[in-house]
């Protein structure tokens, strides 16, 4: 019957965990799922990295432990669907590539003499449109390209870039000091060097165009290099107690208070907080919809990329600025979600709506009504970066020692919900627009307070307290005859009493 079999009575009660296997360069996860007709099918899934495969296996094992057979079937079918789409897209891409006119000998010779900058100026905008980059992602690529890559490789003839040259470039980045706020007010010796994720991102951008460069005749061979390793620094999170203490202290800033409150309860990113639609609040249902985000992007990205996901481009406050604030839809369908509100949070939101109406009445035509819940007094949008800075500045002003960034509020909320639901990652992930794999990988950790409590539990369970109990019993009731009988009949008690007497003697001396 191949990979298909009918469930027997014995199999129906058995949980078979997923298996991880490596074949060549492919990392595979194998597990079984049951079809709607009651058949068992074996699912093979291939991933490029070990981390992806291990995360997938952990998620499938979790679903199997919860006996969520319908969700396992859904995951298997979704994987097959996505693989089918990838294969179709790959086939179309190859067919399109085959249809491209082969470069003439003259064009090939000219391209072999062109610089890396000339190639990237032509390649990156087209690639970004093809891959449907968001303006923010495109800006990130351009920033790393202009800041780190082009100053080093920009004037190089692309065909002369070798694997050794790329390795030298990576070594150069590891010695390069950071720019921006990490260098402000510091001596040269105190400025940190570039982080490993930044170096890895620069490497990926550098190597991104080489397959196309070979097809276009800019290079004969793609340099055979190995990507640098990266180490991520874990984002800090607060306990629910710390969150409540912060909310009590932020009472003097109602807008920041609401932003922090809703970011924790609804597990929102800063861009989602400042993009909340005031008209989506439903008091009867205690809910609000997450349908849009606010971002600041470069004018260049707006010129180069399609605007199909951009809802609105806000007017500039400074005409000379090279960036614009935009209101756009989230990147994925899962990010469109309905969030249910707690009673106190809903009450605070309703108070905020009253303040907005008061501002409209007071400012009249000078009020810019974009329908935003978290906005400036005149209705204009708030830059998410400014919201993050305000939260960080508030922590500094109130001498908060264990500071977190605004994204840490989202992490704090997610970790709290995972504990409340007894590790129901599927439910928590869906409520926050995340994949369960990402949630399990990035939010599955313990707080310091939990580690401290665990140590106390170990101490209480591991170490007996005979001395304290014996001392208490002696103080409460002293009977010489009973004490003498206890000493004679119980050697352990006799030894403990002797230790107690010696300890008291040492204190007296």
matplotlib code that plots the C-alpha trace (Angstrom):
import matplotlib.pyplot as plt

x = [0.0, 3.1, 2.9, -0.8, -2.4, -5.7, -5.6, -6.0, -7.5, -4.0, -2.6, -5.5, -4.3, -0.6, 1.2, 4.1, 6.6, 8.1, 11.5, 14.5, 16.8, 19.6, 20.0, 22.8, 22.3, 18.6, 17.2, 14.0, 11.1, 9.0, 5.7, 2.3, -1.1, -4.6, -6.8, -10.4, -11.3, -9.4, -6.2, -2.7, -0.2, 3.5, 4.6, 8.2, 9.2, 12.6, 14.3, 17.5, 18.8, 19.0, 17.4, 14.3, 13.9, 14.4, 11.8, 9.3, 9.8, 9.3, 6.1, 4.7, 5.7, 3.8, 0.6, 0.9, 1.3, -1.9, -3.6, -4.5, -5.0, -6.9, -4.2, -1.5, -3.5, -3.8, -0.1, 0.8, -1.6, -0.4, 3.2, 2.3, 0.4, 3.4, 5.8, 3.6, 3.5, 7.3, 7.8, 5.5, 7.2, 10.6, 9.5, 8.1, 11.3, 13.4, 11.2, 11.4, 15.2, 15.4, 13.3, 15.8, 18.0, 21.6, 24.0, 25.9, 29.7, 30.1, 27.7, 29.3, 32.7, 31.4, 29.7, 32.8, 34.4, 31.6, 31.9, 29.9, 28.1, 27.0, 25.6, 23.8, 22.3, 20.6, 19.9, 18.6, 15.6, 14.4, 15.0, 13.1, 10.1, 10.2, 10.3, 7.7, 9.9, 8.3, 9.7, 11.2, 13.0, 14.3, 15.6, 17.4, 19.1, 20.1, 21.4, 23.7, 24.8, 25.7, 27.2, 29.3, 29.5, 29.9, 32.7, 34.7, 33.5, 31.8, 34.7, 35.8, 35.2, 32.7, 34.4, 37.5, 35.8, 37.1, 36.3, 39.4, 38.3, 35.0, 36.6, 38.8, 35.7, 34.1, 37.2, 37.2, 33.6, 34.5, 36.9, 34.6, 33.3, 29.6, 28.1, 25.1, 23.8, 26.2, 29.1, 27.7, 29.8, 32.3, 36.0, 37.2, 38.4, 34.9, 32.8, 31.7, 32.3, 29.5, 27.3, 27.4, 23.8, 24.8, 27.8, 25.7, 23.2, 25.9, 27.3, 23.8, 23.3, 26.8, 26.2, 22.5, 23.2, 26.0, 23.7, 22.0, 25.4, 26.6, 23.5, 24.0, 27.6, 29.1, 31.1, 32.1, 31.9, 30.2, 32.7, 32.6, 32.4, 30.9, 28.5, 29.7, 28.1, 25.8, 24.8, 21.6, 21.3, 18.1, 15.6, 14.8, 11.3, 9.4, 7.3, 3.6, 4.4, 7.0, 4.5, 1.9, 4.5, 5.4, 1.8, 1.3, 4.3, 3.3, 0.0, 1.4, 1.6, -1.8, -0.8, 2.4, 0.5, -2.1, 0.6, 2.5, -0.8, -2.1, 1.4, 1.6, -2.1, -2.4, 1.3, 1.7, 4.8, 5.4, 4.4, 1.1, 0.4, 0.7, -1.3, -4.3, -7.6, -9.8, -12.9, -12.1, -12.8, -15.9, -17.0, -19.8, -17.4, -14.4, -12.2, -10.1, -8.8, -5.1, -5.2, -2.5, 0.9, 2.7, 6.3, 8.8, 10.4, 12.7, 11.3, 13.6, 11.8, 8.4, 9.7, 11.2, 8.6, 4.9, 2.4, -0.3, 0.0, 0.3, -2.9, -1.8, 1.4, 1.1, 2.1, 5.6, 6.1, 9.5, 9.5, 13.3, 13.0, 14.0, 11.7, 7.9, 5.5, 3.2, 0.2, 0.3, -1.2, 0.7, 3.0, 1.2, -2.4, -1.8, -1.0, -4.6, -6.2, -8.8, -7.6, -9.8, -9.3, -9.3, -11.9, -9.4, -7.8, -11.1, -12.0, -8.7, -9.3, -12.8, -11.3, -8.8, -11.6, -13.2, -10.0, -9.7, -13.3, -12.3, -9.3, -11.4, -13.8, -11.0, -8.8, -11.6, -10.2, -6.6, -7.2, -5.9, -8.4, -6.6, -8.7, -5.7, -6.1, -2.5, -1.7, -0.5, -2.9, -3.7, -4.3, -1.0, 0.7, 3.4, 6.7, 7.1, 10.8, 9.8, 7.4, 10.3, 12.5, 9.8, 9.5, 13.3, 13.5, 10.8, 12.7, 15.8, 14.0, 12.5, 15.8, 14.6, 17.6, 16.3, 15.3, 13.7, 12.9, 9.3, 9.4, 10.2, 6.6, 5.4, 7.7, 6.6, 3.0, 3.6, 5.6, 2.8, 0.1, 2.2, 2.2, -1.5, -2.5, -0.1, 2.1, -0.6, 1.7, -0.8, -3.4, -0.9, 0.7, -2.5, -3.6, -0.5, 0.1, 3.1, 4.0, 4.1, 7.7, 8.9, 7.0, 8.6, 12.1, 12.2, 9.8, 10.4, 12.5, 12.3, 12.3, 14.9, 12.1, 11.0, 14.6, 14.8, 11.6, 12.8, 15.9, 13.8, 11.7, 14.8, 16.1, 12.9, 12.6, 16.3, 17.4, 15.6, 15.3, 15.8, 17.7, 15.1, 12.3, 14.2, 15.0, 11.3, 10.1, 12.6, 11.6, 7.9, 8.0, 11.0, 10.7, 14.1, 12.9, 11.5, 14.6, 16.9, 14.7, 14.8, 18.6, 19.0, 16.6, 17.4, 21.1, 20.3, 18.4, 21.3, 23.8, 21.5, 21.1, 24.9, 25.3, 22.7, 24.4, 27.7, 26.3, 24.7, 27.9, 29.8, 27.2, 27.5, 31.3]
y = [0.0, 2.3, 5.2, 4.8, 2.4, 2.0, 2.8, -0.3, -0.2, -0.4, 2.4, 4.8, 4.9, 5.2, 8.5, 8.2, 11.1, 12.8, 11.7, 13.8, 12.5, 14.0, 12.9, 14.6, 18.4, 18.0, 18.0, 16.0, 15.6, 12.5, 12.0, 10.5, 12.2, 10.9, 11.9, 12.8, 9.3, 7.6, 6.7, 7.1, 8.8, 9.3, 12.9, 13.8, 17.4, 18.8, 21.9, 23.6, 24.0, 21.8, 24.6, 24.7, 21.0, 20.7, 23.5, 21.8, 18.4, 20.1, 21.7, 18.4, 16.5, 19.2, 18.8, 15.0, 15.2, 17.3, 14.8, 17.6, 15.3, 17.9, 20.5, 17.9, 17.1, 20.8, 21.4, 18.5, 19.7, 23.3, 22.1, 20.2, 23.2, 25.6, 23.1, 22.9, 26.7, 26.8, 24.2, 26.0, 29.4, 27.8, 26.2, 29.5, 31.3, 28.8, 29.1, 32.9, 32.7, 30.4, 32.9, 35.7, 36.5, 35.3, 38.2, 38.8, 38.4, 42.1, 42.6, 39.7, 41.3, 44.7, 43.2, 41.4, 44.8, 46.4, 47.1, 45.6, 48.9, 49.0, 45.6, 46.2, 49.5, 47.4, 44.2, 45.1, 47.3, 44.6, 41.9, 43.8, 44.2, 40.6, 39.4, 41.9, 43.6, 45.9, 49.5, 48.9, 45.7, 47.5, 50.4, 47.9, 46.3, 49.7, 50.9, 47.9, 48.1, 51.8, 51.7, 48.5, 46.8, 49.5, 51.3, 48.1, 46.4, 49.2, 50.0, 46.4, 44.9, 42.2, 39.4, 39.9, 39.3, 36.0, 33.8, 35.0, 38.7, 37.9, 36.2, 39.3, 41.5, 39.5, 39.8, 43.5, 43.8, 42.0, 44.8, 47.6, 49.8, 50.5, 53.8, 55.7, 55.7, 52.9, 55.2, 58.4, 59.8, 57.0, 56.8, 54.9, 52.0, 51.7, 51.6, 48.0, 46.3, 45.2, 42.4, 39.0, 39.3, 42.5, 40.8, 37.8, 40.2, 42.0, 38.7, 37.6, 40.9, 40.7, 37.1, 37.7, 38.7, 36.4, 33.7, 36.5, 38.0, 34.7, 34.5, 38.1, 37.6, 39.7, 36.8, 33.4, 31.5, 32.2, 32.5, 29.3, 30.8, 29.9, 32.2, 33.6, 32.3, 34.5, 34.7, 36.5, 38.3, 37.3, 40.1, 40.9, 40.5, 41.6, 39.5, 40.4, 42.0, 44.3, 45.2, 46.2, 48.2, 50.1, 50.8, 52.3, 54.6, 55.8, 57.3, 60.8, 60.0, 58.6, 58.0, 56.1, 54.2, 53.1, 52.1, 50.0, 48.5, 47.4, 46.2, 43.8, 42.6, 42.2, 41.3, 44.1, 45.5, 49.2, 49.7, 47.9, 50.0, 53.4, 52.0, 50.9, 51.9, 53.7, 52.6, 48.9, 49.0, 47.0, 47.7, 45.1, 42.4, 43.6, 43.5, 45.4, 44.5, 44.6, 45.6, 48.2, 49.5, 52.8, 52.9, 55.6, 54.7, 56.4, 58.2, 56.1, 52.9, 54.5, 55.3, 51.9, 49.6, 48.9, 50.7, 48.0, 47.4, 51.1, 52.5, 56.1, 58.3, 60.9, 64.6, 65.6, 68.0, 68.9, 69.3, 68.7, 65.3, 62.3, 60.0, 59.7, 58.2, 55.6, 53.5, 50.0, 46.6, 43.9, 41.7, 38.3, 37.3, 35.9, 39.4, 40.4, 39.4, 40.1, 40.8, 40.5, 43.1, 42.9, 45.0, 47.6, 48.0, 48.5, 51.1, 52.9, 52.8, 54.3, 57.1, 57.6, 57.8, 60.6, 62.5, 62.2, 63.6, 66.5, 67.3, 67.2, 69.7, 72.0, 72.0, 71.9, 71.9, 71.8, 68.2, 65.6, 62.7, 59.6, 57.3, 56.5, 55.5, 56.2, 59.5, 63.1, 65.6, 67.0, 63.4, 63.1, 59.7, 58.9, 57.5, 54.0, 54.8, 57.8, 55.6, 53.2, 56.1, 57.5, 54.2, 53.9, 57.5, 56.9, 53.9, 56.0, 58.9, 56.5, 54.7, 51.3, 49.1, 46.1, 48.0, 46.4, 47.8, 48.2, 44.9, 43.3, 44.2, 41.9, 39.2, 39.7, 39.3, 36.2, 34.5, 35.3, 33.8, 30.7, 30.0, 30.9, 28.4, 25.7, 25.8, 26.0, 27.5, 27.1, 29.3, 32.0, 32.1, 32.6, 35.4, 37.3, 36.8, 34.5, 31.0, 28.4, 27.5, 31.1, 31.3, 28.1, 29.1, 32.8, 32.9, 29.6, 30.7, 31.3, 34.6, 35.4, 35.4, 31.9, 30.6, 32.1, 30.5, 27.2, 27.5, 28.1, 25.0, 22.9, 24.2, 23.5, 20.0, 19.0, 20.2, 19.0, 21.4, 19.3, 21.9, 24.6, 22.1, 20.7, 24.1, 25.1, 22.0, 22.5, 26.2, 25.4, 22.6, 21.5, 18.2, 16.8, 13.2, 13.1, 14.8, 12.3, 9.4, 10.9, 11.2, 7.6, 6.2, 8.4, 8.8, 11.2, 13.5, 13.3, 14.4, 17.2, 18.4, 18.4, 20.5, 22.9, 23.3, 23.9, 26.5, 28.4, 28.2, 29.8, 32.5, 33.2, 33.4]
z = [0.0, -0.2, 2.2, 2.8, 5.4, 7.2, 10.9, 13.1, 16.5, 18.1, 15.9, 16.8, 20.4, 19.6, 19.3, 16.8, 17.2, 14.2, 12.9, 11.8, 9.1, 7.0, 3.3, 1.5, 2.1, 2.8, 6.4, 6.5, 9.0, 8.7, 10.4, 10.0, 9.6, 9.3, 6.3, 6.7, 5.5, 8.3, 6.4, 7.7, 5.4, 5.8, 5.3, 4.2, 4.5, 3.4, 4.8, 3.9, 7.4, 10.5, 12.6, 10.4, 10.5, 14.3, 14.9, 12.6, 14.3, 17.7, 16.5, 15.1, 18.2, 20.3, 18.1, 18.4, 22.2, 22.3, 19.9, 17.5, 14.5, 12.5, 12.9, 11.9, 8.7, 8.0, 8.5, 6.1, 3.4, 3.8, 3.3, 0.2, -1.2, -0.6, -2.2, -5.2, -5.5, -5.2, -7.9, -10.2, -9.6, -10.1, -13.4, -14.6, -13.6, -15.5, -18.5, -18.4, -18.0, -21.1, -23.1, -22.3, -25.2, -24.7, -24.4, -27.5, -27.4, -27.4, -24.5, -22.5, -23.0, -21.8, -18.8, -17.8, -17.4, -15.4, -11.6, -8.8, -8.2, -11.9, -11.6, -8.3, -9.5, -12.2, -10.4, -6.9, -7.8, -10.3, -7.8, -5.1, -7.4, -8.4, -4.8, -3.7, -1.1, 1.4, 1.4, 4.8, 3.6, 0.5, 2.6, 4.8, 1.8, 0.4, 3.8, 4.2, 0.6, 0.8, 4.3, 4.2, 0.8, -1.9, 0.0, -0.2, -3.5, -5.3, -7.7, -8.1, -11.6, -10.6, -12.5, -10.4, -7.0, -5.7, -2.8, -1.0, -1.6, 0.0, 3.0, 3.4, 3.3, 6.1, 8.2, 7.5, 8.7, 12.0, 12.7, 11.7, 14.5, 14.7, 13.7, 15.0, 18.6, 19.6, 19.0, 20.5, 23.4, 23.4, 22.8, 19.8, 21.9, 23.5, 20.3, 19.6, 16.3, 13.9, 15.2, 13.7, 12.3, 10.5, 9.0, 7.9, 6.3, 4.4, 3.2, 2.0, 0.1, -1.5, -2.7, -3.7, -7.3, -8.3, -9.9, -12.0, -12.7, -14.2, -16.4, -17.5, -18.3, -15.6, -14.1, -15.3, -12.0, -8.7, -5.8, -3.6, -0.1, 3.2, 5.0, 8.4, 11.5, 13.5, 17.1, 18.2, 21.4, 23.2, 23.7, 27.3, 28.7, 31.8, 34.1, 34.5, 37.9, 36.3, 33.6, 36.2, 38.2, 35.0, 34.1, 37.6, 37.1, 33.5, 34.7, 34.0, 30.3, 29.1, 25.5, 26.4, 29.1, 26.5, 24.0, 26.6, 27.9, 24.5, 23.3, 26.2, 26.3, 22.5, 21.8, 19.2, 17.5, 17.6, 14.0, 14.7, 17.8, 16.0, 13.1, 15.1, 13.4, 15.9, 13.9, 14.4, 18.1, 19.0, 22.6, 22.5, 21.5, 23.5, 20.4, 17.9, 14.5, 13.5, 9.8, 9.2, 10.3, 10.1, 8.9, 7.9, 4.5, 2.0, -1.0, -3.1, -2.1, -2.9, -6.4, -7.1, -5.6, -6.4, -4.1, -4.0, -0.2, 0.7, 2.0, 2.4, 2.1, 4.8, 4.0, 4.9, 7.8, 6.4, 2.6, 2.4, 4.1, 2.0, 3.9, 4.2, 6.7, 5.2, 6.3, 4.8, 5.1, 7.0, 5.0, 5.5, 5.8, 9.3, 10.5, 9.8, 13.1, 15.6, 19.2, 22.2, 24.9, 28.7, 30.5, 31.9, 28.5, 26.7, 29.3, 28.6, 24.9, 25.2, 27.3, 24.5, 21.9, 24.0, 24.0, 20.2, 19.8, 22.1, 20.0, 16.9, 18.4, 19.7, 16.5, 13.9, 10.4, 11.7, 13.0, 10.5, 10.8, 9.6, 11.9, 14.1, 17.7, 18.8, 17.2, 17.9, 19.4, 15.9, 14.5, 12.6, 12.8, 15.3, 14.0, 15.5, 16.1, 18.2, 20.2, 21.0, 22.0, 24.3, 26.0, 26.4, 27.7, 30.2, 31.6, 32.0, 33.7, 36.2, 36.8, 35.6, 35.8, 33.9, 30.7, 27.7, 24.2, 22.9, 21.1, 24.5, 25.6, 22.8, 23.9, 27.6, 26.5, 24.5, 27.2, 29.7, 27.4, 26.8, 30.6, 31.0, 28.3, 29.6, 26.5, 23.9, 21.2, 18.4, 20.2, 21.3, 17.8, 16.0, 18.3, 17.6, 13.9, 14.4, 13.3, 16.1, 15.1, 15.6, 18.9, 20.2, 19.0, 20.2, 23.2, 24.9, 27.8, 31.5, 33.4, 36.1, 38.7, 37.6, 37.9, 41.4, 42.4, 41.1, 43.2, 46.3, 45.5, 45.2, 48.5, 50.3, 48.9, 49.1, 52.5, 55.6, 58.6, 61.7, 63.6, 63.4, 64.2, 67.2, 68.5, 68.2, 70.0, 72.8, 73.3, 73.3, 75.9, 77.9, 79.8, 81.2, 81.5, 78.0, 76.7, 78.3, 77.0, 73.5, 73.6, 74.6, 72.0, 69.1, 68.2, 65.3, 67.7, 70.2, 67.4, 66.3, 69.9, 70.4, 67.2, 68.4, 71.8, 70.2, 67.8, 70.8, 72.7, 69.7, 69.6, 73.3, 73.1]

ax = plt.figure().add_subplot(projection="3d")
ax.plot(x, y, z, "-o")
ax.set_aspect("equal")
plt.show()
